[in-house]
Amino acid sequence: MLTNISNVLRACAQRNGGAVVMSARTYADFTSQATFEIKKCDVYKMEETPATEVVMTREEGLHYYRTMQIMRRMELKADQLYKQKIIRGFCHLYDGQEACAVGIEASINLSDHLITAYRSHGYTYTRGGTVKQIMAELTGRRGGIAKGKGGSMHMYTDNFYGGNGIVGAQVPLGAGVALACKFKENNQLCVCLYGDGAANQGQIFETYNMAALWKLPLIFVCENNRYGMGTSVERAAASTDYYKRGEFIPGLRVDGMDILCVREATRVAAEHCRAGKGPVLMELQTYRYHGHSMSDPGVSYRTREEIQEVRSKSDPISLLKDRMLSNNMASVEELKEIDIEVRKEIEEAAQYATTDPEPPLEELCNHIFANNPPMEVRGTSPWSKLKSVS
């Protein structure tokens, strides 16, 4: 039975005020937990097969719902601020894929490690960042999680090694983190995420080899949202069975729009890694509602009807909401109260992100050297250069 609440989701709830505001109904009026049938995973060389019936408690469901709503609303606000030219540069949004992040985090610990590509806002939140810090980073402000110097793609928290801008480059880095876990014998693991567009990178196959050879505690996660930039998976890959790509690495193909499917598959993968059996490759079949980035309208290579169909039939937040309501685990009024609280939090964070000062120019060269930065590098002082420019 899956009755443990993830540390990360508990932390998110504490960070956002703890328990939700109750409606007129009392806690005793609701079902405390329920068993749900979930879609069977496709399995490749796995010893244990993920269950097709899982238990979710009311408390877990409320945590999942709130966290996914925060991710969704945060990305929609980022879309608005980008179109207003308040957010500049690269910006890759995660709306539609929320069940991937929240489902993974529900079966690992905050002491475990995670590294991903540039679609990283959601993971920055689940890994301990606040909405204010993330929004301020997007707008390049001093209060941002990377002091306003990382932007959309480069955010970091404890045990979270950021969004990485070079396609696929985070995968060997994740193997290095997993190697450190094995070397330290701390029973931790690393989750390393990449997209279907990066899945054909040679460095990923090299990393498969090393991870399998050294039996690293590493969960490879291919977030297959069907399009690498504007190219569909069918046009980019001779085989779209990404979960079998490791060949000698066990694999799982999972419904990435169902948080309970992702949670159960991740639980099995994590147990496999912690048992010293080596890496696992998970393919999460998901979908992004926005284009590849904000510069991509997202409808030149796919139709609006396709996007709308996914929204209407497979939206991860709606699926969770329907499950909770149909099993008397929450009321419509209670979930609406959560929605109102989330919108308020996002609006307050956006206000902060548009009024917080930008980092001063004299901080431009900070955080390049660990200790005692030299005044001159190769005979040139960055400070004198700044003075001459200003």
Secondary structure as GFF3:
##gff-version 3
##sequence-region A 1 390
A	DSSP	alpha_helix	7	15	.	.	.	ID=ss1
A	DSSP	three_ten_helix	27	29	.	.	.	ID=ss2
A	DSSP	beta_strand	33	37	.	.	.	ID=ss3
A	DSSP	beta_strand	42	44	.	.	.	ID=ss4
A	DSSP	beta_strand	53	57	.	.	.	ID=ss5
A	DSSP	alpha_helix	58	83	.	.	.	ID=ss6
A	DSSP	alpha_helix	98	105	.	.	.	ID=ss7
A	DSSP	beta_strand	113	116	.	.	.	ID=ss8
A	DSSP	alpha_helix	121	126	.	.	.	ID=ss9
A	DSSP	alpha_helix	131	138	.	.	.	ID=ss10
A	DSSP	beta_strand	160	163	.	.	.	ID=ss11
A	DSSP	alpha_helix	170	184	.	.	.	ID=ss12
A	DSSP	beta_strand	190	195	.	.	.	ID=ss13
A	DSSP	alpha_helix	202	213	.	.	.	ID=ss14
A	DSSP	beta_strand	218	224	.	.	.	ID=ss15
A	DSSP	beta_strand	227	228	.	.	.	ID=ss16
A	DSSP	beta_strand	231	232	.	.	.	ID=ss17
A	DSSP	alpha_helix	233	236	.	.	.	ID=ss18
A	DSSP	three_ten_helix	242	244	.	.	.	ID=ss19
A	DSSP	beta_strand	251	255	.	.	.	ID=ss20
A	DSSP	alpha_helix	259	274	.	.	.	ID=ss21
A	DSSP	beta_strand	280	285	.	.	.	ID=ss22
A	DSSP	alpha_helix	304	314	.	.	.	ID=ss23
A	DSSP	alpha_helix	316	326	.	.	.	ID=ss24
A	DSSP	alpha_helix	332	355	.	.	.	ID=ss25
A	DSSP	three_ten_helix	361	363	.	.	.	ID=ss26
A	DSSP	alpha_helix	382	389	.	.	.	ID=ss27
###
